[in-house]
Amino acid sequence: MSDFTSSFWSTYISVISVLGIIACLVLLWLTARKKSIGHADNTTGHVWDEDLREMNNPLPLWWVGLFVLSVIFGLCYLWLFPGLGNYKGSKSWSSQAEYTTEMVDAEKAVAPLYAAFDALPVEQLPRDSKAMAIGERLFMNNCAQCHGSDAQGSKGFPNLTDGDWLYGGDPVTIKASITNGRQGVMPSMAQAVGSPQEISEVAHYVLSLSGSPHDSLKAATGKSKFTVCSSCHGMDGKGNQAIGAPNLTDKTWLHGWGEQAIVNMVNNGKVNVMPAQKDRLSSSQIHVLTGYVWSLSHPTSSVN
């Protein structure tokens, strides 16, 4: 990695850029000075397709002029803008600075629109059709890639339209999830649970909690081993929203259903990450987006 952060590459790029422009000028100068020895009919003697002859004419002045202007433009560009390694240019321009400026200007332009929404509680935003239209667009641009355009999620990505929430579905918690992101971690519990047979028994006990099809004998044996899981999921298996531990008594399975899916989870654990949006969206945008996400599981509160 040090090879890519040393000053060598900056010097290398600068030398290549400058030598390229100098080489163009030298080539143009040599071409203007050296005259090809032609024939009496002003051709070079090269013939293609029986009658296509190469003429021995000098370069057109307009072409030479454009070539020189291109070289001048290249030199001016390298002086004004970054193009010579670490040299930032006399204007100190950067794409990051331009992006930041454009984002600030954009936020100023839409500030009056969001000001009206900022004054409304999240629960009232679904009654405003403009707020929901903006919230839907924000969702499509920033959330639909994982949760789907219908917000019903998929394996590993939560469904936002039901009432099942890992961390809580109230507006305050939803806004915190959007703003700061979430990182759910289930460690591998294979050593704590025991042998593959014991892990299978625990899996059947977990299935029994939600009334899912299971082996009752295995479930009865696995109940005692479930105590190693209760520190997160609770003795009753109803989970803990404070740490994002899923409720195992319902029929919502984020990472797959069945004995094998549970066994894999116990053996391998799982890390799930929702990225924070606070660096992508303004606080006003997050407020409107929170209202939209909250409305997905509260359809009766939305505008008709």
C-alpha positions as MATLAB code, in Angstrom:
seq = 'MSDFTSSFWSTYISVISVLGIIACLVLLWLTARKKSIGHADNTTGHVWDEDLREMNNPLPLWWVGLFVLSVIFGLCYLWLFPGLGNYKGSKSWSSQAEYTTEMVDAEKAVAPLYAAFDALPVEQLPRDSKAMAIGERLFMNNCAQCHGSDAQGSKGFPNLTDGDWLYGGDPVTIKASITNGRQGVMPSMAQAVGSPQEISEVAHYVLSLSGSPHDSLKAATGKSKFTVCSSCHGMDGKGNQAIGAPNLTDKTWLHGWGEQAIVNMVNNGKVNVMPAQKDRLSSSQIHVLTGYVWSLSHPTSSVN';
ca = [
       0.000    0.000    0.000;
       2.927    2.358    0.703;
       3.806    2.261   -3.001;
       0.501    3.950   -3.804;
       0.777    6.645   -1.145;
       4.391    7.708   -1.736;
       5.369   10.813   -3.719;
       6.721    8.624   -6.535;
       3.332    8.242   -8.216;
       2.654   11.972   -8.081;
       5.991   12.638   -9.769;
       5.422    9.827  -12.261;
       2.044   11.208  -13.357;
       3.392   14.755  -13.575;
       6.379   13.743  -15.711;
       4.244   11.634  -18.065;
       1.727   14.475  -18.523;
       4.344   17.150  -19.231;
       6.458   14.925  -21.481;
       3.348   14.001  -23.468;
       2.655   17.654  -24.257;
       6.322   18.377  -25.046;
       6.419   15.337  -27.346;
       3.422   16.691  -29.255;
       5.170   20.046  -29.778;
       8.415   18.373  -30.855;
       6.556   16.157  -33.313;
       4.758   19.160  -34.778;
       8.034   21.095  -35.114;
       9.855   18.197  -36.788;
       6.984   17.633  -39.162;
       7.015   21.291  -40.194;
      10.795   21.299  -40.811;
      11.289   18.001  -42.569;
      10.134   17.770  -46.157;
       9.495   14.391  -47.680;
      11.252   13.724  -50.984;
       8.460   13.308  -53.458;
       8.113   12.687  -57.148;
       7.603   15.157  -59.933;
       3.820   14.671  -59.678;
       3.933   15.688  -55.966;
       3.245   12.155  -54.680;
       5.209   10.019  -52.251;
       5.189    7.038  -54.566;
       2.773    5.066  -52.368;
      -0.145    3.570  -54.292;
      -3.096    1.584  -52.955;
      -5.925   -0.119  -54.800;
      -4.129    0.461  -58.117;
      -4.882    4.177  -58.418;
      -5.011    5.642  -54.893;
      -1.852    7.753  -54.503;
      -0.527    9.457  -51.388;
       0.142   13.129  -51.983;
       3.165   14.980  -50.602;
       1.319   18.070  -49.359;
       2.190   19.985  -46.159;
      -0.146   19.844  -43.173;
      -3.101   22.255  -43.513;
      -2.643   25.448  -41.498;
      -6.044   25.019  -39.844;
      -5.001   21.584  -38.599;
      -1.693   22.926  -37.269;
      -3.539   25.810  -35.600;
      -5.978   23.464  -33.860;
      -3.091   21.256  -32.761;
      -1.279   24.223  -31.215;
      -4.471   25.436  -29.524;
      -4.976   21.958  -28.071;
      -1.488   22.014  -26.587;
      -2.080   25.499  -25.133;
      -5.395   24.338  -23.691;
      -3.673   21.331  -22.086;
      -1.020   23.516  -20.458;
      -3.630   25.986  -19.164;
      -5.731   23.130  -17.801;
      -2.774   21.634  -15.931;
      -2.052   25.056  -14.431;
      -5.642   25.780  -13.366;
      -6.854   22.320  -12.335;
      -5.379   19.221  -10.663;
      -3.675   17.096  -13.293;
      -0.059   16.945  -12.195;
      -0.098   14.401   -9.393;
      -0.581   16.096   -6.019;
      -0.622   19.592   -7.504;
      -4.088   21.013   -6.760;
      -4.064   23.663   -9.470;
      -4.240   27.417   -9.061;
      -8.024   27.259   -8.597;
      -7.759   24.481   -5.970;
     -10.747   22.783   -7.604;
     -11.893   19.337   -6.480;
     -14.913   17.202   -7.264;
     -15.565   16.775   -3.529;
     -15.665   20.545   -2.973;
     -17.962   21.015   -5.956;
     -20.259   18.253   -4.716;
     -20.368   19.810   -1.237;
     -21.216   23.201   -2.696;
     -23.970   21.758   -4.873;
     -25.452   19.876   -1.921;
     -25.467   23.044    0.213;
     -27.175   24.956   -2.601;
     -29.708   22.165   -3.042;
     -30.507   22.108    0.666;
     -31.043   25.883    0.638;
     -33.377   25.570   -2.337;
     -35.592   22.935   -0.681;
     -35.363   24.333    2.866;
     -38.670   26.250    2.607;
     -40.450   23.068    1.490;
     -39.071   20.958    4.338;
     -39.657   23.711    6.907;
     -43.388   22.989    6.850;
     -42.757   19.276    7.437;
     -40.258   19.856   10.246;
     -43.000   21.421   12.334;
     -45.206   18.311   12.070;
     -44.887   15.244   14.318;
     -43.950   12.071   12.470;
     -47.410   10.603   13.095;
     -49.031   13.479   11.200;
     -46.777   13.385    8.148;
     -48.677   10.491    6.482;
     -51.705   12.811    6.215;
     -49.744   15.157    3.949;
     -49.654   13.891    0.361;
     -46.649   16.077   -0.535;
     -44.652   14.741    2.408;
     -45.492   11.165    1.452;
     -44.543   11.755   -2.192;
     -41.155   13.092   -1.079;
     -40.775   10.304    1.483;
     -41.505    7.668   -1.142;
     -38.860    9.124   -3.459;
     -36.329    9.214   -0.626;
     -37.158    5.600    0.162;
     -36.772    4.510   -3.465;
     -33.410    6.241   -3.767;
     -31.905    5.161   -0.460;
     -33.780    2.172    1.021;
     -35.418    0.161   -1.750;
     -32.113   -1.460   -2.766;
     -32.320   -3.593    0.392;
     -35.942   -3.479    1.523;
     -37.453   -3.646   -1.968;
     -39.597   -1.119   -3.801;
     -42.639   -2.505   -1.965;
     -40.755   -2.320    1.377;
     -41.544   -5.988    2.050;
     -37.876   -6.923    2.214;
     -36.416  -10.324    1.458;
     -34.239  -12.916    3.196;
     -31.874  -10.979    5.440;
     -33.645   -7.645    4.860;
     -36.582   -6.782    7.163;
     -40.141   -6.306    5.973;
     -41.159   -2.745    6.869;
     -44.854   -3.193    6.187;
     -45.658   -5.570    9.055;
     -45.668   -4.932   12.769;
     -42.526   -6.928   13.552;
     -39.598   -4.685   14.511;
     -36.180   -5.798   15.741;
     -35.448   -2.498   17.494;
     -38.936   -1.051   17.833;
     -41.389    0.539   15.411;
     -42.178    3.823   17.138;
     -41.211    7.027   15.286;
     -38.319    7.863   17.620;
     -36.708    4.450   17.178;
     -37.274    4.389   13.407;
     -35.633    7.801   13.093;
     -32.680    6.607   15.204;
     -32.301    3.530   12.983;
     -32.314    5.628    9.817;
     -29.975    8.251   11.231;
     -27.330    6.079   12.897;
     -27.862    2.718   11.227;
     -27.919   -0.616   13.010;
     -25.481   -3.497   13.403;
     -27.088   -6.709   14.575;
     -24.720   -9.423   15.758;
     -25.506  -12.970   16.770;
     -22.334  -14.790   17.823;
     -21.744  -18.429   17.012;
     -23.256  -20.445   19.869;
     -22.175  -23.922   18.754;
     -19.679  -24.468   21.577;
     -22.080  -23.156   24.202;
     -24.977  -25.324   23.017;
     -23.012  -28.529   22.550;
     -22.977  -31.391   20.061;
     -24.736  -31.381   16.662;
     -27.511  -33.470   18.235;
     -28.009  -30.900   20.986;
     -28.007  -28.063   18.454;
     -30.700  -29.897   16.494;
     -32.755  -30.268   19.672;
     -32.456  -26.553   20.425;
     -33.533  -25.800   16.838;
     -36.699  -27.865   17.335;
     -37.396  -26.092   20.619;
     -37.075  -22.733   18.848;
     -39.517  -23.955   16.192;
     -41.943  -24.992   18.921;
     -41.979  -21.463   20.354;
     -43.782  -20.173   17.260;
     -45.958  -23.237   16.819;
     -44.058  -24.214   13.694;
     -43.795  -27.892   12.677;
     -41.242  -29.601   14.940;
     -40.247  -32.814   16.684;
     -41.843  -32.585   20.134;
     -39.370  -35.021   21.733;
     -36.370  -33.068   20.464;
     -38.017  -29.818   21.512;
     -38.587  -31.067   25.054;
     -34.926  -32.117   25.323;
     -33.656  -28.875   23.785;
     -35.536  -26.613   26.198;
     -32.854  -26.850   28.879;
     -30.118  -25.963   26.378;
     -32.044  -22.877   25.268;
     -30.933  -21.140   28.453;
     -27.677  -20.143   26.720;
     -29.816  -18.226   24.209;
     -32.092  -16.604   26.765;
     -29.615  -13.867   27.675;
     -30.541  -12.191   24.409;
     -33.860  -13.736   23.362;
     -35.302  -14.029   26.879;
     -36.470  -17.142   28.676;
     -39.796  -16.868   26.860;
     -38.040  -16.372   23.500;
     -39.779  -13.060   22.823;
     -36.540  -11.238   22.106;
     -35.172   -7.900   23.245;
     -35.663   -4.772   21.130;
     -33.023   -2.911   23.138;
     -30.336   -5.025   21.452;
     -32.228   -6.114   18.346;
     -32.667   -9.735   19.445;
     -35.517  -11.233   17.368;
     -38.774  -12.508   18.788;
     -38.701  -16.281   18.289;
     -42.348  -16.836   19.207;
     -43.845  -15.347   16.037;
     -43.612  -16.704   12.511;
     -41.359  -13.967   11.144;
     -38.031  -15.475   10.053;
     -35.567  -12.903    8.754;
     -32.810  -15.322    7.760;
     -34.805  -18.381    6.783;
     -37.188  -20.871    8.361;
     -36.744  -24.486    9.374;
     -34.399  -26.679   11.367;
     -31.430  -26.276    9.027;
     -31.691  -22.478    8.964;
     -31.683  -22.350   12.768;
     -28.817  -24.850   13.008;
     -26.771  -22.731   10.582;
     -27.483  -19.640   12.668;
     -26.378  -21.361   15.894;
     -23.233  -22.752   14.257;
     -22.131  -19.707   12.256;
     -23.788  -16.710   13.872;
     -24.787  -13.698   11.813;
     -23.813  -10.050   11.334;
     -26.384   -7.758    9.737;
     -25.655   -4.104    9.003;
     -27.961   -1.260    8.108;
     -25.838    1.721    7.025;
     -26.348    5.098    8.682;
     -28.043    7.721    6.518;
     -26.996   10.807    8.468;
     -24.137   11.524    6.066;
     -26.372   11.083    3.008;
     -29.566   12.805    4.082;
     -30.321   16.000    5.972;
     -32.204   15.914    9.262;
     -35.293   17.232    7.479;
     -35.113   14.486    4.868;
     -34.720   11.853    7.590;
     -37.761   13.315    9.357;
     -39.916   12.948    6.231;
     -38.478    9.507    5.464;
     -39.293    8.410    9.016;
     -42.897    9.440    8.469;
     -43.055    7.433    5.267;
     -41.503    4.311    6.797;
     -43.785    4.575    9.842;
     -46.810    4.853    7.560;
     -45.944    1.557    5.836;
     -46.943   -0.385    8.947;
     -49.760    2.046    9.855;
     -51.763    2.278    6.612;
     -54.871    3.601    8.356;
     -52.964    6.762    9.316;
     -51.987    7.579    5.730;
     -53.711   10.118    3.543;
     -56.514    8.701    1.428;
];
